[in-house]
Amino acid sequence: MATDEPSVNISGGIHGSTFAIGNQAHAESHHGTAVPRDQAAEELLKAVRELRADLTRVRASDETAALATALAETEEEIVTTGQAGPTRLERLRQLLNDSQALVGLIASAGAVAGLLGMG
């Protein structure tokens, strides 16, 4: 049975692709689009990144290792969701509070503490 209908044949994989078929079809792709962040999240992300970099320049300890891990997790959460959740922020506050000597030494630690409402 012959038909005058147009047809579409897709061979191979289409993972990660965007396409539209048909009259007035519209396709929109958001692959790799950054998650929107408000100004506060943007400032916290910048301060977290700076503190992570500064931590590589101080003597490693259990405290700095725990702080580095929490900072990495905070950065990941902000990048993937656009914000850091209250539990994550409370954990950072606690770690910074436990590391007051470090906060006094490293300006970026003070910046993060300030953005968390500690200073």
C-alpha positions in Angstrom: 0.0 0.0 0.0 1.7 3.3 -1.1 1.2 6.5 0.8 2.0 10.1 0.0 2.8 10.7 3.7 6.4 11.8 4.4 8.3 9.5 6.6 11.3 9.8 8.9 13.9 7.1 9.4 16.4 7.5 12.2 19.2 5.0 12.3 21.9 4.9 15.0 21.7 6.6 18.4 20.0 9.8 19.2 21.2 10.3 22.8 21.9 13.9 23.5 20.3 15.1 20.3 17.5 17.6 19.8 15.2 17.4 16.8 11.6 18.2 15.7 9.5 16.5 13.1 6.3 17.7 11.5 4.5 20.8 10.4 5.4 23.8 12.6 7.6 21.6 14.8 9.8 23.3 17.3 12.9 21.9 19.0 14.7 23.5 21.9 17.9 22.2 23.4 19.3 23.0 26.9 22.2 20.5 26.9 25.0 21.9 28.9 23.1 25.0 30.0 24.2 26.3 33.4 21.7 26.2 36.3 20.6 29.7 37.1 22.0 31.1 40.5 20.9 34.1 42.4 23.5 36.7 43.5 23.9 35.2 47.0 24.7 31.8 45.6 27.1 33.3 43.0 29.0 35.1 45.8 29.1 32.0 48.0 30.3 29.9 45.0 33.1 32.3 44.3 34.1 32.4 48.0 34.0 28.6 48.3 36.2 28.2 45.3 38.7 30.8 46.7 38.8 29.0 50.1 39.3 25.6 48.4 42.3 27.1 46.5 43.7 28.6 49.7 43.3 25.4 51.6 45.8 23.7 49.3 48.4 26.1 50.6 48.1 25.3 54.3 49.3 22.4 56.4 46.8 19.5 56.0 45.0 18.3 59.1 41.8 16.4 59.8 40.0 19.8 60.1 41.3 21.1 56.8 40.5 17.8 55.1 36.9 17.9 56.5 36.5 21.5 55.4 37.9 20.8 51.9 35.4 17.9 51.5 32.5 20.1 52.6 33.6 22.9 50.3 33.8 20.6 47.4 30.3 19.2 48.1 29.0 22.7 48.5 30.5 23.8 45.2 29.0 20.8 43.5 25.6 21.4 44.9 25.6 25.1 43.9 26.8 24.2 40.4 24.2 21.5 39.9 21.2 22.9 41.6 21.8 26.7 41.7 22.0 26.8 45.5 23.3 25.2 48.6 20.7 23.7 50.9 20.3 24.6 54.6 21.9 21.4 55.8 24.9 21.9 53.7 25.3 25.5 54.9 24.9 24.5 58.5 27.7 21.9 58.1 30.0 24.5 56.6 29.2 26.9 59.4 30.1 24.2 62.0 33.3 23.3 60.2 34.4 27.0 60.0 33.4 27.5 63.6 35.6 24.5 64.6 38.5 26.0 62.5 38.5 29.6 63.9 42.3 29.8 63.8 42.1 29.0 60.1 39.4 31.5 59.5 41.6 34.2 61.1 44.6 33.2 59.0 42.9 32.9 55.6 40.9 35.9 54.2 38.9 33.6 52.0 37.7 31.6 55.0 36.5 34.9 56.5 34.7 35.7 53.3 32.8 32.4 53.3 32.1 32.8 57.0 30.7 36.2 56.4 28.5 35.0 53.6 27.2 32.3 55.9 26.2 35.0 58.4 29.0 34.1 60.9 30.9 37.3 60.8 
